Amino acid sequence: MKYRSILSALVIVALSCAEESETNPDSFPPLGRDEVAIRSVNVINFTPTKVELELKLNLLYYYRYGGFCLDKAWGDYVLNYGDKLPSSAFQFDAFDGDFDYQTELKSVTRQSPNPSTQAYSALLLVENTLDFPLTQLEDPYSNRRFEALNYFFLKNQSPNNFALAAFGKNGKMGSDVKFCAGFNEPWQTYASEAIKLSEMEGGTNNILDALTKSIDYVVNNATNPNKAIVVLTHTPPDYPYSKYLEVVQKAILNKVTIHIIDLNYHGETEIFGFNALALKTGGFYISAGPAGGSYPVFGFGATMVQLSEMLNRQYQEYVMRIEIKYTGTDPTYFETGYIYPHIIQMGYFKTNDRTDCGTKIFLEEFEYNFIPYVFSL
């Protein structure tokens, strides 16, 4: 496939000026965080200067109100707005790099997917490379990452099950991928292994080799009909697009779904490869990286809190139609055979009374999300 890189020249400068919303560093989870999970990107129609797309996505959110209600388990404050927000709650912008594009939100509707009726077996595949271990004494948010993982482990209900693995090339792990704990083992085992993995971080991102081995592991060891790999990654790998498609084909052949939770800064991510791995195998793609330069623990936490529901497809999906108009001088910019990257900024709002010590707390304003994706013509 060919690439149109002008559209992606993109956003990076504009996005680099974004600031992280304020949080209370003494509470976990922080005052609030939301994320967007993309499930599909489809081209409805296009001309040489205009393309209309349909995006299907889920909204993830959790909230805790400052120092109040500290006796509450923080999972009680998870909010699923999938059946709450009307279309009028959305505010939409897009960053189009050199400003040769205009992006318009055409419509937003809700669609209820068919929740999974089969139990899932999910392999949690965690990247441990460079400077992003799961725990680190000098990182004030390290324990929050660990607690978010533990929350998912505790909320995981039988017969669903999961395994834990980590990957990194030529690092302290000693191998490209380490399978730490298998399906149907108690969650405490996973917690112990997560701590050990954090002490063995190092090397480079080797996601495709790790996924190739992980697909074999899931096929040979998973005990449930729905087989999935959830990748937690934070550095952009360096592979040609064709190599991603080889892994995609292997996953499809073996009926394994790949989900990507990307903790890297959205303007520097592997937008082509990660979208292919997730969306072409029926998975979801979440860009949960920081809005500024801090650790992306908050987006990671919002995602892990609601991962069980995501794997079971219990969320209503929002179906968003957008139109991208090219305003530059190329009369045939949109062409068959090209892949086009794009990043949109989406905000959504809901006004309601705040219940300080209940399990539902509504905010008047939500933060904005940057959503990277690609589409093919």
N, C-alpha and C positions, 0 to 999 in steps of 0.2 A: 504493500500500500504506500501511496505517496502522502506527504505531509504538506500542510499549509502552515508555515511557522509564523507568518506575519500576525495572524490572529492571536498567537500566544506571546508575542513579543511583549506584548499583552500587558497587562495586569500587574506584572511583577513590580514595576516602579510605583504604580498607584497603590498596590496592596501593601507595599513595604512601609507605608506611612500609617497604617492602621494601628490603633492602640487597644490594648487588652482592657476589658471592662474591669472595674474595681471589684475586689473581693475581700472578704474578711479572712486574713491569713491564720486566724486563731480558731476557726471553725471548720469542721469537715462534715459534709461537703461544704464548699463555699456558698455564698449567698444564692448563687444560681448559675446554671450553665445549660445551654441547649446545643444540640447538634442536628445535622440533617444526614440521613442515609439515602443515597440514590440507589434505586432498584433497577431502573431501566431508562434508556435514552433512545427515542425513536424519531426518525425523520418522517414528518407527515407529507411535506411537499417542498420543492425548492425550484428556484429559477437561478440564472447566472448571478443575480444580485440580491437574492433573498432566500432564506430558509426558515421553515416553521418546524419546531420541535415539540415533542411531548415528553416530559420528564415525570417519572413516577418516583415519589420519595416519601419517607417517613420522618416525622419530627420526634426528637428525643429531648427530654427535659427533666432536670431535677432541681429541687429548691430546698433551702433550709433558712429559717428566719433568724439570722444573727445568733445571739446568745440565749434566745428563748427556747424552751422545750428541749433542753439538752438530754432529757431522759428518753426521748424518742429515738428509736432506731432510724438511722438516716435514710434507709430504704423506704420508710413510710412516707417520705416526702417526694417520692418519684411521681411526676405528673405525665400522663400520656394525653397530649392534646389532639391525638389523631381523630377523636370524635367530638372535639370541642370547638375548634376554631372555624369560623365562617370564612368565606372567600374574602370578605371585606377586611379581614385582619391582616392581610399580607401587604407588605411594602417591598418593592422590588427595584433593584438597580443592577447594572452589569458594568464590568470594567472591560473595556475593549482596546486597551493598549494605545494605539496611535490615533484613536478616536475616528477611525474610518468605519465605525459600526454604530448602529443604533439597535438596542434590544428592548423589545416591548413585551410586557406580560399581557397575554390575550385572555386567559381564563384560568381559574383554579376550581377544581371540583374534588369531591371525596369519592373514593372507591374502596369498597370493602373486599379485601382479598379472601380467598378461602384459606382459613387457618390450617396448618398442618395437622393431620389426624394420625400421623405416624411419629413414633418417638425418634429423636435424633441422636446421633453419635458425633460429637464435635471435637476435633483436635485443635487445641489452642497452641498456635505456633508463634513464639515470641522471639523477635529479633533482639539479640544481646551483642551489640557491637559499639565501637567508639565510646562515647561518653554518656550513654543512656542505660545504665543498669536499672534493675527494678528497685534496688535499695542502694543508698549512698549517704554516708553520714553528713556530708556537706550540703546535701540537697534537702531543703526544708520540706519538700513535698513528697519525699520518697515513701513515707509511711502511708500517705494517701493513695498512692498507686497500689501499694500492697493491699490496703483495705478494700479498694475497689475490686481487685481480683478476688479477694476472699468473699466479697459480697456475692459475686457471681457463683462461686463454688457453693456457697451455702444455699442460695436460692435455686440451684439446679435440682430439679425433682426427678426421681426415678419414674419410669424406666429410661428417661433421657440420661446420657452419660457423656463424659468428656475425658480427654487425655491431654497431657502437657508435653510440649517439646520446645526446644530453642534452637536457633540457628545463627551461624556466624562463621566466616571462612578464615582459616589459619589463625584463629584466636585462641584464647586460654581454654576454651572448651575442649580443644584437642580433636574435634571433628566438625564437619560442616553442619551436621544437625544432630542434636542429642535428644533422644526420646526419654523423658524423665519419669513419667508415671503413666500407666496405661488406663484403658477404660475400666470403669467399675471399681476403681480404687477410692478409698475415702479422701475427702477433700483435704484433710490435714496433711496427707502425703504431698499433695500439690503445693501447699503452703511451704512446707519444708524444702521442696525442690526449687521453688521460686527464689528462696533466699540463697540457696547454693548457686543457682544460675547467675545471680547478680554478682557473685564473687568471681565469676569466670568469664565476664564480658571481655570483648576484644575482637579484632579482626575487621572484616568488611562485609557489606550486605551481600549475601549469597542466596537471595530469596528463591530463585528458580531451581537451583539444585536442591534446596531444602524442600520446596513444594513437590518436586519430582519424587523424592524419597517419601515424603509425607503422604502423597496419594497412595503409594504402595502400602504404607503402614495402615492407613485407614481402611483400605480395601481388605487387607488381611486380618485386621483386628477389630473393626467396628462391629457392634452387635445389633444395631438398630437399622431400620430401612433407610432413613434419611442420613446421608453421610456428608459431613461438612468439615472444612478447614477454616479457622478464623485466624488471620494473620495480623499480628501487631507489629508494625514496622515504623521506622522513624528516620531512615536515611535513604536517599534515592540510589537505587542500584544502577549499573551501567551495562545494559544488555540491548541488543537490537530487537526491534518490535517482533520480528519473526520468531525469536526464541520464546517470547511470551505466548505467542499463538500456539507453539508446540506444546507448552504446558497446558494451555486451555483445552486443546484437543485431547490430551491424555485425561484431564479431569472429566470432560464430557463423556469420553468413551467408558470411563469407570463410574459414571454417575456420582461424582463428587462435586459438591458446590464449594466455591472459594469465596470467602468474605474478606474484605480488606479494611482494616482500621489503620489509617495512615496518620501518624503523629508528627510527620514532618511539616514544616512551614508550607502552606498551600501554594505559594508562588514558586517553590523549588521542588515540587514533588515529581514523581514519575507518572505524569497524568495519563499518558498513552497506555503504558503497560499495566498499571493498576486498574484502570477502567476495564481493560480487556479481560484480565484475570477474574474480576468480580462479575461484571455484567454479562459477559458471554457464557459464564457457567451458571447463571441464575442467582448469583449472590448479591450482596449490597456493598457499596463503597462509601466509606465515611472519611472525610478529611477533617480530623479532629485536632489538627495542629494548633499552635499558639497564634493568636492574632498579632502578637508582638514578638519579643525575643525570649520569653520565659518558657519554662517547661510546660508541655501540653497536658499536665495532669488533670486539668478540669474537664477538658473534652474527653479524655480517656475515661474518667470516672463516669461521666454522663452516659457514655456508650456501654461500659461494662455493667452498670446498674441495670440496663434494660436489654442486655444481650439475650437472655433466655426468651423474652417475648419476641425479639427480632428473629431468632432461630425458629420459633414456632409460627412466625408470620401472624401474630395476634393483633398487629396494628392495622388500623385503617390507613390507606395510602392517599396522599394528595396527588392528583394528576394535574400537572401544570403545563399549559401550552404557552410557548414563547415564540416570538418572531425576531430574527436577526436580519437586519438590513445592512448591506455593504454600501458605503457612501464614498468609496475611493474611486480611482480612475480606471481600474481594471474592469472592462465590460463583461468579462466572463470569470469572475472570481470563484464562485461556487461551481465546482466541476466534479463529475463522477470520477471515482478512483482516488479521492483525497480524504485524509482524516483531518478534522479541524478541532483544535482545542478551544475551550471557552471557560471562563470563570464568571459566575454571577454572584452578586451579593444580595441576600434575601433577609428581610426582617419580618417579624410578625408580632402582633400586638393583641392583648386581651385585657379588658378592664373589668374588674370584679372586686368584691369585698375581700379583704385579707383576713384569714382565720389564723391567728398566731399559733395556737397549739393544736390545730387539727391536722389532718393528713392532706388537706388541700389548701394550697396558698396560691393565689393568682397575682401576677404582677401586672402593672399597667404597661410595661414596655419590656420587650425582650431584646437581647443583643442581636447583632447582625451575624450572619453566617456567610463565609466564603465557600462556594461550592464549585470545585473544578470538575470538568467532565469533557468528554470528546464525542464527536458524532462523525459518522462516515457517510459519504455520498456515493 
